Amino acid sequence: SVALVELGMRSRQAEGLRRSESTVFYLSQMVEWDGWDRMDKLDINEKWQKMTPDKIEFAKKAIQLVRQEVAGFLALFPSEAVNDADTVYKEVFLGVSNQKPQNAEDNQFISF
């Protein structure tokens, strides 16, 4: 029984590692293929700042693969832990809070 639990944990760790490595790989391929890495440089020819249809399609496919890998990675964790992490992210980095205002005066600071 303990061996099966250990095996399951190792399997999940291996799956998490594979998915995280795939995510980084797909993102790096977009940059290496020159999808966006030159778009913010002002000292290059204007033609290099434009995305070609091939680059756009490549980037879309890579982003879709990243979404799939991230979703699969998050599925390895208990949903409550993922929801808690999402809440913390929104509060810390986006300034969004799920807490309701205590009184009417607090409503003046909420924008919709």
All heavy atoms as an XYZ file, in Angstrom:
908
protein
N       0.825     -1.192      0.000
C       0.000      0.000      0.000
C       0.870      1.256      0.000
O       0.623      2.164     -0.769
C      -0.918     -0.032      1.213
O      -1.553      1.196      1.382
N       1.878      1.302      0.863
C       2.781      2.448      0.912
C       3.568      2.548     -0.391
O       3.801      3.636     -0.917
C       3.740      2.341      2.128
C       4.783      3.434      2.097
C       2.954      2.388      3.420
N       3.947      1.401     -0.925
C       4.688      1.386     -2.183
C       3.848      1.953     -3.324
O       4.359      2.670     -4.184
C       5.147     -0.034     -2.515
N       2.558      1.653     -3.338
C       1.677      2.186     -4.384
C       1.525      3.699     -4.257
O       1.494      4.408     -5.262
C       0.309      1.504     -4.322
C       0.278      0.042     -4.744
C      -1.127     -0.526     -4.546
C       0.699     -0.100     -6.199
N       1.436      4.176     -3.029
C       1.331      5.623     -2.815
C       2.612      6.306     -3.288
O       2.575      7.325     -3.980
C       1.065      5.939     -1.319
C       1.196      7.430     -1.046
C      -0.311      5.441     -0.913
N       3.763      5.720     -2.937
C       5.051      6.261     -3.362
C       5.175      6.263     -4.886
O       5.627      7.229     -5.488
C       6.200      5.456     -2.739
C       7.571      5.924     -3.120
C       7.954      7.265     -2.498
O       7.354      7.640     -1.468
O       8.828      7.930     -3.059
N       4.749      5.175     -5.499
C       4.780      5.077     -6.951
C       3.898      6.147     -7.592
O       4.276      6.791     -8.564
C       4.346      3.681     -7.406
C       4.343      3.425     -8.910
C       5.744      3.578     -9.479
C       3.804      2.038     -9.203
N       2.709      6.356     -7.014
C       1.801      7.388     -7.517
C       2.391      8.776     -7.398
O       2.264      9.601     -8.302
N       3.074      9.041     -6.273
C       3.695     10.352     -6.071
C       4.824     10.568     -7.071
O       4.957     11.639     -7.648
C       4.212     10.480     -4.639
C       3.107     10.630     -3.614
S       3.714     10.686     -1.919
C       4.758     12.110     -1.951
N       5.626      9.535     -7.283
C       6.718      9.663     -8.253
C       6.184      9.861     -9.664
O       6.733     10.619    -10.448
C       7.617      8.428     -8.193
C       8.485      8.395     -6.970
C       9.423      7.234     -7.002
N      10.190      7.186     -5.777
C      10.984      6.206     -5.459
N      11.118      5.166     -6.276
N      11.658      6.229     -4.336
N       5.105      9.170     -9.977
C       4.499      9.304    -11.296
C       3.982     10.724    -11.505
O       4.172     11.316    -12.574
C       3.373      8.288    -11.452
O       2.709      8.466    -12.670
N       3.345     11.281    -10.494
C       2.824     12.647    -10.579
C       3.967     13.655    -10.682
O       3.879     14.625    -11.423
C       1.936     12.965     -9.383
C       0.603     12.236     -9.432
C      -0.161     12.373     -8.126
N      -0.570     13.731     -7.850
C      -1.757     14.240     -8.134
N      -2.655     13.469     -8.710
N      -2.056     15.471     -7.838
N       5.046     13.407     -9.943
C       6.202     14.299    -10.028
C       6.806     14.259    -11.427
O       7.157     15.291    -11.985
C       7.257     13.913     -8.986
C       6.866     14.275     -7.579
C       7.872     13.766     -6.558
O       8.618     12.830     -6.818
N       7.872     14.381     -5.394
N       6.918     13.070    -11.977
C       7.477     12.926    -13.324
C       6.582     13.618    -14.349
O       7.070     14.295    -15.263
C       7.649     11.451    -13.675
N       5.281     13.461    -14.193
C       4.329     14.114    -15.101
C       4.421     15.635    -14.968
O       4.417     16.365    -15.962
C       2.903     13.642    -14.815
C       1.827     14.293    -15.655
C       1.875     13.915    -17.124
O       2.637     12.993    -17.502
O       1.159     14.537    -17.915
N       4.524     16.135    -13.742
C       4.659     17.568    -13.517
C       5.937     18.120    -14.132
O       5.930     19.180    -14.769
N       7.023     17.390    -13.973
C       8.291     17.806    -14.554
C       8.213     17.817    -16.078
O       8.650     18.770    -16.732
C       9.415     16.886    -14.082
C      10.813     17.224    -14.585
C      11.226     18.617    -14.147
C      11.800     16.183    -14.094
N       7.622     16.773    -16.659
C       7.487     16.708    -18.113
C       6.664     17.879    -18.638
O       7.031     18.535    -19.609
C       6.840     15.386    -18.546
C       6.796     15.219    -20.070
C       5.843     14.148    -20.522
N       4.448     14.448    -20.280
C       3.719     15.342    -20.968
N       4.263     16.048    -21.925
N       2.438     15.521    -20.699
N       5.552     18.157    -17.974
C       4.680     19.248    -18.424
C       5.357     20.613    -18.273
O       5.229     21.476    -19.138
C       3.354     19.212    -17.692
C       2.477     18.065    -18.157
C       1.075     18.172    -17.582
N       0.219     17.119    -18.072
C      -0.449     17.168    -19.227
N      -0.341     18.202    -20.015
N      -1.225     16.161    -19.594
N       6.079     20.814    -17.184
C       6.750     22.105    -17.013
C       7.869     22.282    -18.034
O       8.046     23.372    -18.580
C       7.278     22.256    -15.582
O       8.233     21.262    -15.288
N       8.598     21.217    -18.322
C       9.647     21.302    -19.345
C       9.052     21.557    -20.728
O       9.604     22.339    -21.517
C      10.481     20.019    -19.357
C      11.389     19.894    -18.147
C      12.102     18.560    -18.072
O      11.699     17.595    -18.773
O      13.070     18.464    -17.299
N       7.929     20.922    -21.027
C       7.266     21.150    -22.315
C       6.801     22.592    -22.443
O       6.933     23.205    -23.509
C       6.064     20.214    -22.475
O       6.474     18.887    -22.570
N       6.272     23.148    -21.366
C       5.806     24.535    -21.384
C       6.955     25.479    -21.707
O       6.829     26.347    -22.575
C       5.169     24.895    -20.024
O       4.052     24.033    -19.798
C       4.710     26.334    -19.996
N       8.059     25.305    -21.013
C       9.221     26.160    -21.265
C       9.718     25.971    -22.695
O      10.063     26.935    -23.384
C      10.344     25.870    -20.239
C      11.634     26.593    -20.614
C       9.898     26.274    -18.842
N       9.730     24.746    -23.176
C      10.178     24.470    -24.539
C       9.305     25.195    -25.560
O       9.818     25.859    -26.472
C      10.161     22.966    -24.805
C      10.465     22.607    -26.231
C      11.765     22.654    -26.715
C       9.449     22.239    -27.103
C      12.048     22.340    -28.037
C       9.722     21.926    -28.418
C      11.022     21.972    -28.891
N       7.980     25.077    -25.427
C       7.083     25.712    -26.399
C       7.247     27.232    -26.382
O       7.252     27.877    -27.434
C       5.625     25.335    -26.140
C       5.332     23.877    -26.312
C       4.517     23.203    -25.409
C       5.861     23.152    -27.371
C       4.239     21.847    -25.563
C       5.592     21.800    -27.530
C       4.779     21.157    -26.620
O       4.516     19.817    -26.774
N       7.375     27.816    -25.199
C       7.560     29.264    -25.111
C       8.886     29.689    -25.728
O       8.962     30.688    -26.450
C       7.484     29.719    -23.651
C       6.099     29.641    -23.010
C       6.197     29.883    -21.511
C       5.129     30.608    -23.659
N       9.936     28.924    -25.466
C      11.246     29.284    -26.021
C      11.262     29.149    -27.540
O      11.935     29.919    -28.232
C      12.354     28.439    -25.395
O      12.243     27.093    -25.786
N      10.508     28.196    -28.073
C      10.463     28.039    -29.528
C       9.840     29.247    -30.205
O      10.248     29.635    -31.292
C       9.701     26.766    -29.905
C      10.435     25.495    -29.570
C      11.782     25.435    -30.247
O      11.887     25.469    -31.462
N      12.831     25.355    -29.454
N       8.837     29.846    -29.562
C       8.234     31.054    -30.146
C       9.267     32.163    -30.250
O       9.329     32.875    -31.253
C       7.051     31.524    -29.309
C       5.817     30.683    -29.481
S       4.337     31.405    -28.756
C       4.828     31.843    -27.122
N      10.074     32.315    -29.224
C      11.086     33.367    -29.231
C      12.212     33.017    -30.197
O      12.649     33.852    -30.983
C      11.630     33.614    -27.812
C      12.793     34.589    -27.840
C      10.523     34.129    -26.910
N      12.676     31.781    -30.158
C      13.768     31.372    -31.045
C      13.383     31.490    -32.514
O      14.224     31.800    -33.351
C      14.197     29.931    -30.740
C      15.063     29.823    -29.528
C      15.583     28.429    -29.321
O      15.829     27.710    -30.318
O      15.750     28.043    -28.166
N      12.131     31.225    -32.822
C      11.687     31.320    -34.207
C      11.421     32.768    -34.582
O      10.972     33.083    -35.654
C      10.460     30.449    -34.444
C      10.280     30.134    -35.893
C      11.176     29.523    -36.709
C       9.144     30.429    -36.699
N      10.668     29.409    -37.980
C       9.404     29.957    -37.992
C       7.923     31.033    -36.454
C       8.505     30.074    -39.035
C       7.026     31.145    -37.485
C       7.313     30.670    -38.764
N      11.728     33.659    -33.643
C      11.646     35.089    -33.891
C      10.212     35.590    -33.899
O       9.892     36.541    -34.602
C      12.339     35.437    -35.205
C      12.920     36.836    -35.181
O      13.095     37.368    -34.082
O      13.171     37.371    -36.257
N       9.373     34.933    -33.131
C       7.982     35.363    -33.098
C       7.795     36.744    -32.518
O       7.040     37.541    -33.043
N       8.495     37.045    -31.411
C       8.295     38.351    -30.782
C       9.570     39.023    -30.305
O       9.535     40.160    -29.895
C       7.375     38.215    -29.568
C       5.949     38.157    -29.942
C       5.203     39.160    -30.474
C       5.080     37.034    -29.831
N       3.928     38.740    -30.706
C       3.818     37.436    -30.307
C       5.236     35.752    -29.363
C       2.734     36.588    -30.333
C       4.156     34.906    -29.385
C       2.925     35.324    -29.872
N      10.683     38.359    -30.335
C      11.853     38.916    -29.667
C      12.391     40.198    -30.293
O      13.125     40.923    -29.664
C      12.964     37.880    -29.535
C      13.499     37.392    -30.858
O      12.792     37.520    -31.859
O      14.619     36.877    -30.869
N      12.052     40.526    -31.522
C      12.555     41.743    -32.153
C      11.519     42.861    -32.226
O      11.822     43.945    -32.682
C      13.032     41.441    -33.572
C      14.211     40.526    -33.608
C      14.708     40.410    -35.010
N      15.821     39.495    -35.062
C      16.508     39.236    -36.145
N      16.177     39.829    -37.268
N      17.502     38.401    -36.120
N      10.316     42.603    -31.804
C       9.250     43.578    -32.020
C       9.408     44.850    -31.194
O       8.829     45.865    -31.512
C       7.895     42.953    -31.754
C       7.560     41.879    -32.775
S       5.950     41.181    -32.522
C       4.927     42.557    -32.992
N      10.209     44.828    -30.143
C      10.331     46.017    -29.312
C      11.618     46.798    -29.590
O      11.893     47.797    -28.958
C      10.257     45.641    -27.841
C      11.409     44.743    -27.429
O      12.096     44.200    -28.297
O      11.608     44.593    -26.215
N      12.391     46.374    -30.540
C      13.642     47.054    -30.855
C      13.394     48.108    -31.935
O      12.827     47.840    -32.975
C      14.689     46.039    -31.306
C      15.032     45.075    -30.183
C      16.214     44.227    -30.547
C      16.654     43.400    -29.382
N      15.840     42.284    -29.086
N      13.836     49.309    -31.667
C      13.585     50.417    -32.580
C      14.667     50.565    -33.648
O      14.486     51.286    -34.618
C      13.479     51.725    -31.787
C      12.363     51.760    -30.746
C      12.452     53.050    -29.942
C      11.004     51.639    -31.414
N      15.790     49.902    -33.460
C      16.916     50.111    -34.362
C      16.981     49.120    -35.520
O      17.983     49.019    -36.194
C      18.223     50.051    -33.571
C      18.439     48.707    -32.918
O      17.454     47.987    -32.692
O      19.609     48.375    -32.640
N      15.898     48.389    -35.776
C      15.918     47.422    -36.866
C      14.941     47.835    -37.958
O      14.062     48.670    -37.745
C      15.584     45.995    -36.370
C      14.187     45.951    -35.772
C      16.615     45.510    -35.372
C      13.710     44.561    -35.479
N      15.088     47.241    -39.084
C      14.241     47.519    -40.230
C      12.779     47.208    -39.892
O      12.478     46.223    -39.227
C      14.710     46.649    -41.399
C      14.066     47.043    -42.689
O      12.865     47.273    -42.759
N      14.867     47.114    -43.732
N      11.876     48.032    -40.373
C      10.448     47.872    -40.082
C       9.908     46.504    -40.503
O       9.029     45.949    -39.861
C       9.660     48.984    -40.771
C       8.202     48.993    -40.399
C       7.470     50.159    -41.028
O       8.002     51.279    -41.003
O       6.362     49.926    -41.549
N      10.435     45.928    -41.580
C       9.917     44.633    -42.047
C      10.125     43.536    -41.009
O       9.375     42.578    -40.961
C      10.536     44.227    -43.380
C      11.970     43.791    -43.316
C      12.470     43.327    -44.665
C      13.896     42.840    -44.558
N      14.383     42.304    -45.797
N      11.149     43.673    -40.167
C      11.407     42.655    -39.147
C      10.476     42.793    -37.952
O      10.383     41.911    -37.122
C      12.856     42.719    -38.678
C      13.813     42.360    -39.753
C      14.672     43.196    -40.386
C      13.997     41.075    -40.353
N      15.395     42.525    -41.343
C      14.991     41.221    -41.342
C      13.420     39.820    -40.156
C      15.420     40.159    -42.117
C      13.857     38.768    -40.933
C      14.833     38.936    -41.899
N       9.788     43.923    -37.855
C       8.882     44.152    -36.741
C       7.483     43.596    -37.023
O       6.638     43.596    -36.153
C       8.780     45.643    -36.424
C      10.080     46.218    -35.923
C       9.966     47.695    -35.643
O       8.901     48.282    -35.780
N      11.067     48.303    -35.252
N       7.259     43.114    -38.222
C       5.931     42.619    -38.588
C       5.878     41.102    -38.467
O       6.802     40.395    -38.844
C       5.586     43.035    -40.017
C       5.450     44.528    -40.162
C       5.070     44.906    -41.558
C       4.940     46.419    -41.644
N       4.702     46.867    -42.985
N       4.775     40.628    -37.941
C       4.560     39.186    -37.846
C       4.068     38.683    -39.202
O       3.132     39.239    -39.768
C       3.512     38.870    -36.782
C       3.925     39.216    -35.370
S       5.124     38.058    -34.702
C       4.099     36.639    -34.405
N       4.680     37.647    -39.704
C       4.225     37.043    -40.951
C       3.086     36.083    -40.621
O       2.942     35.649    -39.474
C       5.364     36.261    -41.625
O       5.716     35.165    -40.786
C       6.567     37.150    -41.886
N       2.277     35.708    -41.596
C       1.205     34.727    -41.336
C       1.755     33.413    -40.761
O       1.139     32.816    -39.872
C       0.567     34.520    -42.710
C       0.809     35.814    -43.428
C       2.168     36.266    -42.955
N       2.924     32.984    -41.238
C       3.520     31.752    -40.705
C       3.898     31.902    -39.237
O       3.689     30.993    -38.436
C       4.762     31.358    -41.503
C       4.419     30.811    -42.878
O       3.261     30.393    -43.091
O       5.318     30.798    -43.740
N       4.463     33.059    -38.891
C       4.853     33.287    -37.502
C       3.632     33.375    -36.591
O       3.650     32.879    -35.468
C       5.699     34.554    -37.383
C       7.087     34.397    -37.947
C       7.888     35.671    -37.770
C       9.281     35.515    -38.346
N      10.100     36.712    -38.137
N       2.580     34.001    -37.089
C       1.350     34.102    -36.298
C       0.766     32.715    -36.062
O       0.392     32.374    -34.936
C       0.329     35.027    -36.995
C       0.832     36.475    -36.965
C      -1.047     34.913    -36.342
C       0.024     37.432    -37.817
N       0.699     31.899    -37.088
C       0.161     30.544    -36.951
C       1.023     29.706    -36.006
O       0.500     28.981    -35.167
C       0.059     29.868    -38.318
C      -0.663     28.551    -38.303
C      -2.101     28.649    -37.819
O      -2.752     29.692    -38.036
O      -2.574     27.686    -37.204
N       2.335     29.809    -36.145
C       3.245     29.081    -35.274
C       3.036     29.493    -33.819
O       2.946     28.653    -32.921
C       4.693     29.352    -35.701
C       5.710     28.606    -34.893
C       6.053     27.301    -35.225
C       6.333     29.205    -33.817
C       6.987     26.604    -34.483
C       7.273     28.514    -33.064
C       7.599     27.221    -33.403
N       2.943     30.816    -33.581
C       2.750     31.323    -32.222
C       1.414     30.864    -31.647
O       1.333     30.474    -30.479
C       2.846     32.848    -32.212
N       0.356     30.873    -32.456
C      -0.955     30.413    -31.980
C      -0.905     28.953    -31.560
O      -1.459     28.574    -30.524
C      -2.017     30.599    -33.072
C      -2.471     32.017    -33.258
C      -3.534     32.075    -34.352
C      -4.068     33.446    -34.569
N      -5.093     33.486    -35.633
N      -0.258     28.125    -32.362
C      -0.146     26.707    -32.024
C       0.672     26.514    -30.754
O       0.316     25.712    -29.892
C       0.474     25.928    -33.182
C      -0.454     25.752    -34.352
C       0.216     25.005    -35.490
C      -0.728     24.859    -36.669
N      -0.100     24.196    -37.809
N       1.758     27.255    -30.638
C       2.600     27.137    -29.447
C       1.844     27.576    -28.200
O       1.927     26.921    -27.155
C       3.878     27.956    -29.617
N       1.086     28.661    -28.300
C       0.310     29.133    -27.156
C      -0.749     28.107    -26.767
O      -0.980     27.860    -25.585
C      -0.309     30.515    -27.447
C       0.808     31.568    -27.465
C      -1.380     30.876    -26.423
C       0.373     32.922    -27.963
N      -1.393     27.491    -27.730
C      -2.390     26.459    -27.426
C      -1.740     25.277    -26.707
O      -2.292     24.746    -25.748
C      -3.088     25.990    -28.701
C      -4.180     24.974    -28.460
C      -5.259     25.487    -27.523
O      -5.641     26.656    -27.545
N      -5.774     24.613    -26.682
N      -0.555     24.876    -27.159
C       0.159     23.784    -26.492
C       0.556     24.178    -25.070
O       0.476     23.359    -24.145
C       1.385     23.379    -27.304
C       1.083     22.679    -28.630
C       2.354     22.567    -29.471
C       0.481     21.308    -28.383
N       0.962     25.425    -24.879
C       1.305     25.905    -23.540
C       0.076     25.839    -22.639
O       0.151     25.377    -21.497
C       1.877     27.339    -23.601
C       1.917     27.980    -22.219
C       3.256     27.329    -24.225
N      -1.060     26.284    -23.144
C      -2.305     26.230    -22.355
C      -2.629     24.800    -21.937
O      -3.024     24.546    -20.793
C      -3.475     26.801    -23.157
C      -3.466     28.278    -23.278
C      -4.657     28.759    -24.079
N      -4.680     30.206    -24.148
C      -5.188     30.887    -25.133
N      -5.751     30.278    -26.149
N      -5.166     32.203    -25.118
N      -2.478     23.864    -22.858
C      -2.755     22.450    -22.546
C      -1.804     21.922    -21.487
O      -2.225     21.216    -20.562
C      -2.653     21.604    -23.817
C      -3.746     21.856    -24.811
C      -3.498     21.144    -26.137
O      -2.532     20.408    -26.306
N      -4.372     21.381    -27.098
N      -0.524     22.251    -21.615
C       0.458     21.766    -20.648
C       0.231     22.375    -19.270
O       0.320     21.683    -18.259
C       1.883     22.044    -21.134
C       2.281     21.235    -22.346
C       2.248     19.727    -22.101
O       2.649     19.266    -21.026
O       1.793     19.012    -23.010
N      -0.069     23.666    -19.222
C      -0.322     24.322    -17.939
C      -1.574     23.736    -17.289
O      -1.595     23.452    -16.088
C      -0.425     25.851    -18.097
C      -0.940     26.506    -16.826
C       0.931     26.429    -18.483
N      -2.624     23.525    -18.073
C      -3.854     22.922    -17.534
C      -3.571     21.516    -16.999
O      -4.046     21.158    -15.915
C      -4.942     22.877    -18.602
N      -2.799     20.741    -17.728
C      -2.441     19.404    -17.268
C      -1.584     19.441    -16.019
O      -1.734     18.619    -15.116
N      -0.678     20.417    -15.939
C       0.169     20.576    -14.760
C      -0.682     20.927    -13.542
O      -0.539     20.330    -12.478
C       1.220     21.661    -15.023
C       2.151     21.891    -13.885
C       3.209     21.028    -13.649
C       1.991     22.975    -13.053
C       4.086     21.237    -12.596
C       2.857     23.199    -11.996
C       3.910     22.329    -11.765
N      -1.588     21.877    -13.706
C      -2.445     22.281    -12.590
C      -3.380     21.161    -12.152
O      -3.741     21.068    -10.977
C      -3.242     23.534    -12.959
C      -2.416     24.800    -13.141
C      -3.306     25.952    -13.601
C      -1.657     25.160    -11.877
N      -3.754     20.287    -13.083
C      -4.636     19.168    -12.751
C      -3.951     18.159    -11.833
O      -4.628     17.340    -11.197
C      -5.111     18.477    -14.027
N      -2.644     18.227    -11.725
C      -1.913     17.328    -10.832
C      -2.068     17.725     -9.362
O      -1.739     16.954     -8.476
C      -0.425     17.300    -11.203
C      -0.096     16.746    -12.583
C       1.371     16.990    -12.908
C      -0.436     15.265    -12.662
N      -2.553     18.925     -9.119
C      -2.717     19.435     -7.759
C      -4.186     19.368     -7.352
O      -5.078     19.414     -8.211
C      -2.244     20.888     -7.675
C      -0.781     21.057     -7.934
C      -0.312     21.293     -9.213
C       0.135     20.956     -6.899
C       1.041     21.442     -9.467
C       1.491     21.109     -7.138
C       1.945     21.349     -8.419
N      -4.455     19.300     -6.055
C      -5.857     19.367     -5.605
C      -6.485     20.692     -6.050
O      -5.830     21.741     -6.005
C      -5.750     19.297     -4.074
C      -4.398     18.718     -3.795
C      -3.524     19.130     -4.946
N      -7.734     20.634     -6.494
C      -8.384     21.840     -7.030
C      -8.445     22.961     -5.991
O      -8.332     24.140     -6.339
C      -9.776     21.517     -7.556
O     -10.594     21.015     -6.528
N      -8.590     22.620     -4.719
C      -8.634     23.645     -3.674
C      -7.302     24.408     -3.610
O      -7.287     25.628     -3.456
C      -8.941     23.015     -2.318
C      -9.085     24.040     -1.205
C      -9.464     23.405      0.114
O     -10.529     22.745      0.162
O      -8.700     23.569      1.072
N      -6.198     23.694     -3.761
C      -4.882     24.342     -3.726
C      -4.710     25.274     -4.936
O      -4.158     26.372     -4.811
C      -3.777     23.294     -3.699
N      -5.187     24.845     -6.091
C      -5.098     25.679     -7.299
C      -5.969     26.923     -7.129
O      -5.542     28.038     -7.457
C      -5.509     24.875     -8.553
C      -5.568     25.782     -9.782
C      -4.544     23.720     -8.781
N      -7.167     26.756     -6.592
C      -8.052     27.908     -6.373
C      -7.447     28.885     -5.370
O      -7.523     30.103     -5.556
C      -9.427     27.446     -5.900
C     -10.202     26.740     -6.987
O      -9.942     26.934     -8.173
N     -11.140     25.903     -6.591
N      -6.842     28.362     -4.298
C      -6.191     29.226     -3.306
C      -5.035     29.997     -3.942
O      -4.868     31.187     -3.696
C      -5.681     28.408     -2.116
C      -6.804     27.877     -1.239
O      -7.960     28.328     -1.391
O      -6.516     26.995     -0.402
N      -4.235     29.319     -4.756
C      -3.110     29.970     -5.424
C      -3.609     31.043     -6.391
O      -3.015     32.121     -6.490
C      -2.258     28.940     -6.161
N      -4.693     30.766     -7.089
C      -5.280     31.742     -8.014
C      -5.737     32.983     -7.257
O      -5.510     34.109     -7.699
C      -6.441     31.097     -8.765
C      -7.034     32.026     -9.806
O      -6.305     32.402    -10.737
O      -8.234     32.366     -9.689
N      -6.362     32.780     -6.099
C      -6.827     33.896     -5.273
C      -5.656     34.748     -4.808
O      -5.694     35.981     -4.895
C      -7.619     33.372     -4.060
O      -8.761     32.660     -4.537
C      -8.065     34.506     -3.156
N      -4.593     34.099     -4.329
C      -3.406     34.831     -3.878
C      -2.796     35.608     -5.043
O      -2.435     36.784     -4.909
C      -2.372     33.874     -3.248
C      -1.044     34.585     -3.009
C      -2.910     33.287     -1.954
N      -2.678     34.974     -6.208
C      -2.130     35.644     -7.391
C      -2.934     36.903     -7.709
O      -2.370     37.975     -7.944
C      -2.122     34.696     -8.591
C      -1.860     35.402     -9.895
C      -0.570     35.765    -10.252
C      -2.904     35.741    -10.753
C      -0.312     36.438    -11.443
C      -2.655     36.410    -11.934
C      -1.363     36.754    -12.275
O      -1.126     37.427    -13.447
N      -4.250     36.769     -7.746
C      -5.094     37.915     -8.090
C      -4.966     39.039     -7.067
O      -4.930     40.215     -7.430
C      -6.550     37.474     -8.222
C      -6.809     36.669     -9.467
C      -8.233     36.169     -9.526
C      -8.457     35.355    -10.786
N      -9.786     34.732    -10.814
N      -4.890     38.674     -5.791
C      -4.766     39.692     -4.750
C      -3.407     40.383     -4.796
O      -3.316     41.604     -4.704
C      -4.981     39.072     -3.374
C      -6.421     38.667     -3.114
C      -6.608     37.927     -1.802
O      -5.603     37.619     -1.113
O      -7.770     37.641     -1.452
N      -2.342     39.618     -4.949
C      -0.993     40.176     -4.886
C      -0.607     40.900     -6.177
O      -0.085     42.013     -6.140
C       0.038     39.069     -4.557
C       1.463     39.580     -4.667
C      -0.220     38.501     -3.172
N      -0.862     40.281     -7.323
C      -0.368     40.836     -8.570
C      -1.388     41.667     -9.340
O      -1.011     42.505    -10.149
C       0.169     39.722     -9.471
C       1.384     39.051     -8.882
C       1.271     37.814     -8.280
C       2.618     39.665     -8.922
C       2.384     37.198     -7.724
C       3.730     39.067     -8.372
C       3.614     37.826     -7.771
N      -2.662     41.422     -9.129
C      -3.681     42.168     -9.869
C      -4.456     43.144     -8.993
O      -5.258     43.921     -9.493
C      -4.656     41.197    -10.547
C      -4.039     40.185    -11.512
C      -5.115     39.278    -12.078
C      -3.275     40.873    -12.622
N      -4.257     43.038     -7.689
C      -4.965     43.919     -6.770
C      -6.450     43.623     -6.669
O      -7.235     44.473     -6.271
N      -6.848     42.410     -7.016
C      -8.249     42.009     -6.976
C      -8.497     41.236     -5.688
O      -7.718     40.372     -5.311
C      -8.594     41.109     -8.188
C     -10.018     40.608     -8.101
C      -8.360     41.865     -9.477
N      -9.584     41.532     -5.029
C      -9.914     40.829     -3.794
C     -11.302     40.217     -3.911
O     -12.210     40.821     -4.462
C      -9.873     41.790     -2.605
O     -10.269     41.126     -1.431
N     -11.451     39.016     -3.375
C     -12.757     38.345     -3.371
C     -13.592     38.737     -2.162
O     -14.716     38.303     -2.024
C     -12.584     36.828     -3.376
C     -12.032     36.328     -4.688
O     -12.210     36.960     -5.723
N     -11.365     35.195     -4.661
N     -13.030     39.549     -1.276
C     -13.750     39.935     -0.073
C     -14.786     41.004     -0.402
O     -14.550     41.914     -1.185
C     -12.780     40.469      0.973
C     -11.785     39.435      1.432
C     -10.781     40.020      2.409
O     -10.820     41.206      2.715
N      -9.892     39.182      2.892
N     -15.940     40.893      0.231
C     -17.003     41.871      0.066
C     -16.740     43.057      0.991
O     -16.231     42.882      2.096
C     -18.376     41.258      0.412
C     -18.741     40.062     -0.441
C     -19.079     40.498     -1.816
C     -19.526     39.281     -2.623
N     -19.454     39.470     -4.015
N     -17.091     44.274      0.573
C     -16.912     45.438      1.448
C     -17.728     45.293      2.723
O     -18.835     44.762      2.703
C     -17.426     46.603      0.611
C     -17.605     46.097     -0.769
C     -17.641     44.614     -0.715
N     -17.170     45.795      3.826
C     -17.852     45.708      5.122
C     -18.995     46.717      5.232
O     -19.990     46.457      5.880
C     -16.845     45.941      6.262
C     -15.784     44.864      6.345
C     -16.366     43.494      6.681
O     -17.299     43.391      7.463
N     -15.837     42.462      6.067
N     -18.835     47.885      4.631
C     -19.898     48.884      4.716
C     -19.980     49.655      3.399
O     -19.150     49.497      2.513
C     -19.666     49.831      5.909
C     -18.314     50.511      5.832
O     -17.979     51.083      4.805
N     -17.533     50.438      6.901
N     -20.948     50.513      3.293
C     -21.217     51.233      2.056
C     -20.056     52.144      1.662
O     -19.803     52.359      0.478
C     -22.500     52.047      2.186
N     -19.331     52.710      2.646
C     -18.213     53.597      2.329
C     -17.113     52.878      1.559
O     -16.401     53.479      0.768
C     -17.643     54.186      3.617
C     -18.599     55.164      4.285
C     -18.055     55.627      5.624
O     -16.910     55.282      5.968
O     -18.787     56.336      6.314
N     -16.956     51.583      1.812
C     -15.931     50.804      1.110
C     -16.233     50.653     -0.373
O     -15.336     50.399     -1.161
C     -15.779     49.405      1.730
C     -15.181     49.467      3.127
O     -14.517     50.468      3.434
O     -15.387     48.507      3.889
N     -17.484     50.805     -0.763
C     -17.872     50.640     -2.165
C     -17.237     51.690     -3.067
O     -17.118     51.474     -4.259
C     -19.398     50.694     -2.313
C     -20.045     49.430     -1.818
O     -19.476     48.353     -1.907
N     -21.237     49.568     -1.266
N     -16.848     52.831     -2.533
C     -16.291     53.896     -3.362
C     -14.958     53.498     -3.983
O     -14.519     54.094     -4.953
C     -16.148     55.180     -2.565
C     -15.138     55.078     -1.419
C     -15.058     56.347     -0.642
O     -15.324     57.414     -1.172
N     -14.690     56.237      0.616
N     -14.293     52.498     -3.443
C     -12.990     52.097     -3.951
C     -13.074     50.920     -4.916
O     -12.073     50.483     -5.436
C     -12.064     51.719     -2.789
C     -11.838     52.861     -1.853
C     -12.430     52.883     -0.608
C     -11.067     53.945     -2.237
C     -12.221     53.942      0.262
C     -10.855     55.010     -1.383
C     -11.440     55.010     -0.126
N     -14.255     50.438     -5.161
C     -14.427     49.284     -6.048
C     -14.836     49.787     -7.430
O     -15.778     50.550     -7.570
C     -15.497     48.322     -5.498
C     -15.051     47.791     -4.138
C     -15.732     47.176     -6.474
C     -16.079     46.955     -3.453
N     -14.110     49.358     -8.446
C     -14.473     49.760     -9.803
C     -14.941     48.529    -10.565
O     -14.407     47.450    -10.403
C     -13.277     50.410    -10.502
O     -12.223     49.494    -10.586
N     -15.956     48.728    -11.381
C     -16.508     47.625    -12.159
C     -16.324     47.878    -13.627
O     -16.303     48.916    -14.130
C     -17.998     47.430    -11.864
C     -18.252     46.979    -10.451
C     -18.571     47.887     -9.456
C     -18.136     45.649    -10.114
C     -18.811     47.470     -8.180
C     -18.382     45.223     -8.824
C     -18.708     46.152     -7.853
